[in-house]
Amino acid sequence: MKRANDNKVEWHNIDPGKPQQNGYIVSFNDNFRDECLTEEAFDSISEAS
């Protein structure tokens, strides 16, 4: 939030339970999960980061 304010970027919260209001990010997260996270078998959360 500070970075957005420092750069005069407007931001808005989406309504709870309305992912279609932010379709680009929802799509990116789904693709990232499918292409990166589900391809690997991690033994711990520290391995994944």
N, CA, C and O atoms as a CHARMM CRD file, in Angstrom:
* protein
*
  196
    1    1 MET  N      0.82600  -1.18400   0.00000 PROA 1      0.00000
    2    1 MET  CA     0.00000   0.00000   0.00000 PROA 1      0.00000
    3    1 MET  C      0.87500   1.25500   0.00000 PROA 1      0.00000
    4    1 MET  O      0.56800   2.21100  -0.71200 PROA 1      0.00000
    5    2 LYS  N      1.94200   1.27300   0.77000 PROA 2      0.00000
    6    2 LYS  CA     2.81500   2.44400   0.79800 PROA 2      0.00000
    7    2 LYS  C      3.42500   2.69300  -0.57200 PROA 2      0.00000
    8    2 LYS  O      3.48700   3.83100  -1.03700 PROA 2      0.00000
    9    3 ARG  N      3.87600   1.62000  -1.21200 PROA 3      0.00000
   10    3 ARG  CA     4.47300   1.77500  -2.54100 PROA 3      0.00000
   11    3 ARG  C      3.46700   2.35900  -3.52900 PROA 3      0.00000
   12    3 ARG  O      3.81800   3.23200  -4.32200 PROA 3      0.00000
   13    4 ALA  N      2.23600   1.89400  -3.49100 PROA 4      0.00000
   14    4 ALA  CA     1.19800   2.43000  -4.37700 PROA 4      0.00000
   15    4 ALA  C      0.95200   3.90700  -4.08000 PROA 4      0.00000
   16    4 ALA  O      0.84200   4.71700  -5.00000 PROA 4      0.00000
   17    5 ASN  N      0.86800   4.25300  -2.81800 PROA 5      0.00000
   18    5 ASN  CA     0.65000   5.64800  -2.43900 PROA 5      0.00000
   19    5 ASN  C      1.82600   6.52700  -2.85000 PROA 5      0.00000
   20    5 ASN  O      1.63200   7.63800  -3.34200 PROA 5      0.00000
   21    6 ASP  N      3.03700   6.03400  -2.65000 PROA 6      0.00000
   22    6 ASP  CA     4.22800   6.80200  -3.03000 PROA 6      0.00000
   23    6 ASP  C      4.26200   7.09000  -4.52700 PROA 6      0.00000
   24    6 ASP  O      4.78100   8.12100  -4.95400 PROA 6      0.00000
   25    7 ASN  N      3.70800   6.17800  -5.32100 PROA 7      0.00000
   26    7 ASN  CA     3.71700   6.32300  -6.77400 PROA 7      0.00000
   27    7 ASN  C      2.38400   6.81900  -7.33300 PROA 7      0.00000
   28    7 ASN  O      2.14800   6.78500  -8.54100 PROA 7      0.00000
   29    8 LYS  N      1.51500   7.28300  -6.42500 PROA 8      0.00000
   30    8 LYS  CA     0.20900   7.83900  -6.79400 PROA 8      0.00000
   31    8 LYS  C     -0.63200   6.87100  -7.64200 PROA 8      0.00000
   32    8 LYS  O     -1.27100   7.26700  -8.61700 PROA 8      0.00000
   33    9 VAL  N     -0.61200   5.59300  -7.23800 PROA 9      0.00000
   34    9 VAL  CA    -1.41100   4.57200  -7.90300 PROA 9      0.00000
   35    9 VAL  C     -2.70200   4.39400  -7.12000 PROA 9      0.00000
   36    9 VAL  O     -2.68100   4.14700  -5.91400 PROA 9      0.00000
   37   10 GLU  N     -3.82500   4.52200  -7.81500 PROA 10     0.00000
   38   10 GLU  CA    -5.11800   4.28500  -7.16700 PROA 10     0.00000
   39   10 GLU  C     -5.33700   2.78800  -7.05100 PROA 10     0.00000
   40   10 GLU  O     -5.01500   2.03300  -7.96900 PROA 10     0.00000
   41   11 TRP  N     -5.88000   2.36400  -5.92800 PROA 11     0.00000
   42   11 TRP  CA    -6.21300   0.96200  -5.77400 PROA 11     0.00000
   43   11 TRP  C     -7.55400   0.85000  -5.06900 PROA 11     0.00000
   44   11 TRP  O     -7.94400   1.73300  -4.30400 PROA 11     0.00000
   45   12 HSD  N     -8.24100  -0.22800  -5.33000 PROA 12     0.00000
   46   12 HSD  CA    -9.57900  -0.45200  -4.78100 PROA 12     0.00000
   47   12 HSD  C     -9.68200  -1.90300  -4.33800 PROA 12     0.00000
   48   12 HSD  O     -9.16300  -2.80100  -5.00100 PROA 12     0.00000
   49   13 ASN  N    -10.34100  -2.12400  -3.23700 PROA 13     0.00000
   50   13 ASN  CA   -10.59900  -3.48100  -2.77300 PROA 13     0.00000
   51   13 ASN  C    -11.76600  -4.05000  -3.56700 PROA 13     0.00000
   52   13 ASN  O    -12.72000  -3.34000  -3.88500 PROA 13     0.00000
   53   14 ILE  N    -11.68100  -5.34500  -3.88400 PROA 14     0.00000
   54   14 ILE  CA   -12.81400  -5.98900  -4.53800 PROA 14     0.00000
   55   14 ILE  C    -13.78100  -6.45600  -3.45800 PROA 14     0.00000
   56   14 ILE  O    -13.40900  -6.60100  -2.29400 PROA 14     0.00000
   57   15 ASP  N    -15.02100  -6.68900  -3.85900 PROA 15     0.00000
   58   15 ASP  CA   -16.02600  -7.17900  -2.92200 PROA 15     0.00000
   59   15 ASP  C    -15.69300  -8.61400  -2.51800 PROA 15     0.00000
   60   15 ASP  O    -15.25200  -9.39600  -3.36100 PROA 15     0.00000
   61   16 PRO  N    -15.89300  -8.97700  -1.25300 PROA 16     0.00000
   62   16 PRO  CA   -15.63700 -10.35100  -0.81600 PROA 16     0.00000
   63   16 PRO  C    -16.46600 -11.34300  -1.62200 PROA 16     0.00000
   64   16 PRO  O    -17.65700 -11.12400  -1.84400 PROA 16     0.00000
   65   17 GLY  N    -15.84600 -12.42400  -2.05600 PROA 17     0.00000
   66   17 GLY  CA   -16.55100 -13.45200  -2.81000 PROA 17     0.00000
   67   17 GLY  C    -16.81100 -13.08500  -4.26000 PROA 17     0.00000
   68   17 GLY  O    -17.65000 -13.71100  -4.90800 PROA 17     0.00000
   69   18 LYS  N    -16.11000 -12.08300  -4.78700 PROA 18     0.00000
   70   18 LYS  CA   -16.31800 -11.64300  -6.17100 PROA 18     0.00000
   71   18 LYS  C    -15.00700 -11.67700  -6.95400 PROA 18     0.00000
   72   18 LYS  O    -14.51900 -10.62600  -7.36800 PROA 18     0.00000
   73   19 PRO  N    -14.42500 -12.86100  -7.16900 PROA 19     0.00000
   74   19 PRO  CA   -13.15000 -12.91400  -7.87800 PROA 19     0.00000
   75   19 PRO  C    -13.24000 -12.41900  -9.31400 PROA 19     0.00000
   76   19 PRO  O    -12.22200 -12.04100  -9.89400 PROA 19     0.00000
   77   20 GLN  N    -14.43600 -12.41200  -9.90500 PROA 20     0.00000
   78   20 GLN  CA   -14.58400 -11.93200 -11.28000 PROA 20     0.00000
   79   20 GLN  C    -14.26900 -10.43700 -11.40100 PROA 20     0.00000
   80   20 GLN  O    -14.06600  -9.94000 -12.51000 PROA 20     0.00000
   81   21 GLN  N    -14.22500  -9.71700 -10.28200 PROA 21     0.00000
   82   21 GLN  CA   -13.85600  -8.30300 -10.31700 PROA 21     0.00000
   83   21 GLN  C    -12.35200  -8.12500 -10.51000 PROA 21     0.00000
   84   21 GLN  O    -11.88900  -7.01900 -10.78800 PROA 21     0.00000
   85   22 ASN  N    -11.59900  -9.19500 -10.36600 PROA 22     0.00000
   86   22 ASN  CA   -10.16000  -9.11900 -10.53500 PROA 22     0.00000
   87   22 ASN  C     -9.69900 -10.34200 -11.32000 PROA 22     0.00000
   88   22 ASN  O     -8.81000 -11.07400 -10.88600 PROA 22     0.00000
   89   23 GLY  N    -10.31300 -10.54900 -12.47100 PROA 23     0.00000
   90   23 GLY  CA   -10.09600 -11.74800 -13.27600 PROA 23     0.00000
   91   23 GLY  C     -8.65800 -11.96200 -13.69300 PROA 23     0.00000
   92   23 GLY  O     -8.19900 -13.10300 -13.74600 PROA 23     0.00000
   93   24 TYR  N     -7.92600 -10.88700 -13.99400 PROA 24     0.00000
   94   24 TYR  CA    -6.53700 -11.03300 -14.43600 PROA 24     0.00000
   95   24 TYR  C     -5.68900 -11.69500 -13.35300 PROA 24     0.00000
   96   24 TYR  O     -4.92500 -12.61900 -13.63500 PROA 24     0.00000
   97   25 ILE  N     -5.82200 -11.22800 -12.13100 PROA 25     0.00000
   98   25 ILE  CA    -5.02300 -11.78300 -11.03300 PROA 25     0.00000
   99   25 ILE  C     -5.46000 -13.20400 -10.69600 PROA 25     0.00000
  100   25 ILE  O     -4.61900 -14.06400 -10.43500 PROA 25     0.00000
  101   26 VAL  N     -6.76300 -13.45600 -10.69900 PROA 26     0.00000
  102   26 VAL  CA    -7.24900 -14.80400 -10.41900 PROA 26     0.00000
  103   26 VAL  C     -6.72200 -15.77100 -11.47900 PROA 26     0.00000
  104   26 VAL  O     -6.29500 -16.87800 -11.15100 PROA 26     0.00000
  105   27 SER  N     -6.74900 -15.36200 -12.73300 PROA 27     0.00000
  106   27 SER  CA    -6.23700 -16.19600 -13.81900 PROA 27     0.00000
  107   27 SER  C     -4.73500 -16.42900 -13.66200 PROA 27     0.00000
  108   27 SER  O     -4.26300 -17.55600 -13.81600 PROA 27     0.00000
  109   28 PHE  N     -3.98200 -15.37200 -13.35700 PROA 28     0.00000
  110   28 PHE  CA    -2.54000 -15.51100 -13.15500 PROA 28     0.00000
  111   28 PHE  C     -2.24600 -16.49600 -12.02700 PROA 28     0.00000
  112   28 PHE  O     -1.40900 -17.38500 -12.18200 PROA 28     0.00000
  113   29 ASN  N     -2.92400 -16.34500 -10.90200 PROA 29     0.00000
  114   29 ASN  CA    -2.68100 -17.22800  -9.75700 PROA 29     0.00000
  115   29 ASN  C     -3.00900 -18.67500 -10.10500 PROA 29     0.00000
  116   29 ASN  O     -2.26800 -19.58100  -9.72200 PROA 29     0.00000
  117   30 ASP  N     -4.11200 -18.90900 -10.82800 PROA 30     0.00000
  118   30 ASP  CA    -4.47600 -20.26800 -11.23100 PROA 30     0.00000
  119   30 ASP  C     -3.41900 -20.86400 -12.15600 PROA 30     0.00000
  120   30 ASP  O     -3.01100 -22.01200 -11.98000 PROA 30     0.00000
  121   31 ASN  N     -2.97500 -20.08300 -13.14100 PROA 31     0.00000
  122   31 ASN  CA    -1.96200 -20.58200 -14.07700 PROA 31     0.00000
  123   31 ASN  C     -0.63600 -20.83500 -13.37600 PROA 31     0.00000
  124   31 ASN  O      0.02400 -21.84400 -13.62600 PROA 31     0.00000
  125   32 PHE  N     -0.25000 -19.91900 -12.50200 PROA 32     0.00000
  126   32 PHE  CA     0.99400 -20.09800 -11.74600 PROA 32     0.00000
  127   32 PHE  C      0.94200 -21.37200 -10.92100 PROA 32     0.00000
  128   32 PHE  O      1.89700 -22.14700 -10.89600 PROA 32     0.00000
  129   33 ARG  N     -0.17100 -21.58000 -10.25200 PROA 33     0.00000
  130   33 ARG  CA    -0.32900 -22.78000  -9.42800 PROA 33     0.00000
  131   33 ARG  C     -0.22500 -24.02600 -10.30600 PROA 33     0.00000
  132   33 ARG  O      0.48400 -24.97000  -9.95900 PROA 33     0.00000
  133   34 ASP  N     -0.93300 -24.03300 -11.44900 PROA 34     0.00000
  134   34 ASP  CA    -0.92200 -25.20500 -12.32200 PROA 34     0.00000
  135   34 ASP  C      0.45100 -25.46100 -12.93400 PROA 34     0.00000
  136   34 ASP  O      0.90300 -26.60400 -12.98800 PROA 34     0.00000
  137   35 GLU  N      1.11100 -24.41000 -13.39200 PROA 35     0.00000
  138   35 GLU  CA     2.35500 -24.58000 -14.12700 PROA 35     0.00000
  139   35 GLU  C      3.58300 -24.73000 -13.23100 PROA 35     0.00000
  140   35 GLU  O      4.56500 -25.35800 -13.62700 PROA 35     0.00000
  141   36 CYS  N      3.53400 -24.17400 -12.05900 PROA 36     0.00000
  142   36 CYS  CA     4.73700 -24.18800 -11.21000 PROA 36     0.00000
  143   36 CYS  C      4.58200 -25.02800  -9.95200 PROA 36     0.00000
  144   36 CYS  O      5.38900 -25.92100  -9.69500 PROA 36     0.00000
  145   37 LEU  N      3.57400 -24.75200  -9.19100 PROA 37     0.00000
  146   37 LEU  CA     3.49500 -25.38300  -7.87300 PROA 37     0.00000
  147   37 LEU  C      3.06000 -26.83200  -7.93300 PROA 37     0.00000
  148   37 LEU  O      3.58000 -27.65300  -7.17700 PROA 37     0.00000
  149   38 THR  N      2.12100 -27.18000  -8.81100 PROA 38     0.00000
  150   38 THR  CA     1.65000 -28.56800  -8.84900 PROA 38     0.00000
  151   38 THR  C      2.59600 -29.47800  -9.61600 PROA 38     0.00000
  152   38 THR  O      2.43500 -30.69800  -9.58800 PROA 38     0.00000
  153   39 GLU  N      3.58000 -28.90500 -10.29800 PROA 39     0.00000
  154   39 GLU  CA     4.56000 -29.69900 -11.03300 PROA 39     0.00000
  155   39 GLU  C      5.63800 -30.26700 -10.11600 PROA 39     0.00000
  156   39 GLU  O      6.30100 -31.24400 -10.46500 PROA 39     0.00000
  157   40 GLU  N      5.81100 -29.67400  -8.97000 PROA 40     0.00000
  158   40 GLU  CA     6.86300 -30.08300  -8.05500 PROA 40     0.00000
  159   40 GLU  C      6.28700 -30.71800  -6.80000 PROA 40     0.00000
  160   40 GLU  O      5.19600 -30.37100  -6.34800 PROA 40     0.00000
  161   41 ALA  N      7.03600 -31.64300  -6.26000 PROA 41     0.00000
  162   41 ALA  CA     6.65300 -32.24400  -4.97400 PROA 41     0.00000
  163   41 ALA  C      7.57500 -31.65100  -3.91200 PROA 41     0.00000
  164   41 ALA  O      8.76500 -31.96500  -3.86200 PROA 41     0.00000
  165   42 PHE  N      7.02200 -30.80400  -3.08100 PROA 42     0.00000
  166   42 PHE  CA     7.80600 -30.16600  -2.03000 PROA 42     0.00000
  167   42 PHE  C      7.61000 -30.91900  -0.72200 PROA 42     0.00000
  168   42 PHE  O      6.50200 -31.33300  -0.38100 PROA 42     0.00000
  169   43 ASP  N      8.70000 -31.08400  -0.00500 PROA 43     0.00000
  170   43 ASP  CA     8.62100 -31.75200   1.29400 PROA 43     0.00000
  171   43 ASP  C      8.24900 -30.80100   2.41200 PROA 43     0.00000
  172   43 ASP  O      7.77000 -31.23000   3.46100 PROA 43     0.00000
  173   44 SER  N      8.46900 -29.49200   2.19300 PROA 44     0.00000
  174   44 SER  CA     8.13400 -28.51600   3.22300 PROA 44     0.00000
  175   44 SER  C      7.83700 -27.16800   2.55500 PROA 44     0.00000
  176   44 SER  O      8.15700 -26.96900   1.38400 PROA 44     0.00000
  177   45 ILE  N      7.23500 -26.26500   3.29200 PROA 45     0.00000
  178   45 ILE  CA     6.92100 -24.94500   2.76400 PROA 45     0.00000
  179   45 ILE  C      8.20400 -24.16200   2.46900 PROA 45     0.00000
  180   45 ILE  O      8.22800 -23.34100   1.55200 PROA 45     0.00000
  181   46 SER  N      9.26400 -24.40900   3.23300 PROA 46     0.00000
  182   46 SER  CA    10.51300 -23.70300   3.00400 PROA 46     0.00000
  183   46 SER  C     11.15200 -24.11500   1.66600 PROA 46     0.00000
  184   46 SER  O     11.84400 -23.30400   1.05000 PROA 46     0.00000
  185   47 GLU  N     10.94100 -25.31800   1.21800 PROA 47     0.00000
  186   47 GLU  CA    11.43000 -25.74500  -0.08000 PROA 47     0.00000
  187   47 GLU  C     10.70400 -25.03600  -1.22000 PROA 47     0.00000
  188   47 GLU  O     11.28400 -24.79800  -2.27900 PROA 47     0.00000
  189   48 ALA  N      9.46400 -24.70700  -1.00200 PROA 48     0.00000
  190   48 ALA  CA     8.65500 -24.08500  -2.04100 PROA 48     0.00000
  191   48 ALA  C      8.96800 -22.61100  -2.20200 PROA 48     0.00000
  192   48 ALA  O      8.66700 -22.03300  -3.24600 PROA 48     0.00000
  193   49 SER  N      9.55700 -21.99500  -1.21200 PROA 49     0.00000
  194   49 SER  CA     9.82600 -20.55100  -1.31200 PROA 49     0.00000
  195   49 SER  C     11.25000 -20.24300  -1.67000 PROA 49     0.00000
  196   49 SER  O     11.61800 -19.07400  -1.78800 PROA 49     0.00000
